[in-house]
């Protein structure tokens, strides 16, 4: 009986800890790197946990651990808008506008970070990224919203990145080199000559 109670107590403790891990991951995942560091530092300080203290993965030998959806945090330092532009290679003002919104909401330093962008942000960050300024930044934002990448913001002229825009930058850019090359080949007359017999 004692061993059974001990097993039940142990299982309950495991479940409680797994639940706490899920809650913490759920709360931290949407935050940027700076915000996560601030939250973790505060919690460690509040609970008296030494930052230098090694942390072992919980229940590494337990099959229960397989059910925890732990994804490694993205380990990237501060990145400027020009570097992000060169990495993602936006091909239009719309894509660049989405990239600016992504940068400001996810990667910008804490003092610059924001969830909504305006035409002034387009002017500022297009210049910083050395990307050609559109003639009418306000209309670029409207067109980008109409294309489905932005949602209306809290006031007129403000827009916020939605899931479609986020996925464009995080997962779809840069476009695959093969796709770009294929488009360029179709412009020439060489393929037509090859098809003649």
Secondary structure, DSSP 8 states (H G I E B T S, - for coil): -HHHHHHHHHHHHHHHHHHHHHHHHHHHHTS-HHHHHHHHHHHHHHHT--TTS----TTTT-GGGGGS------------HHHHHHHH---SHHHHHHHHHHIIIIIS-TTT--SEE-HHHHHHHHHHTT----S-HHHHHHHHHHTTSEEE-SSTT-EEE-HHHHHIIIII-S--HHHHHHHHHHHSSHHHHHH--
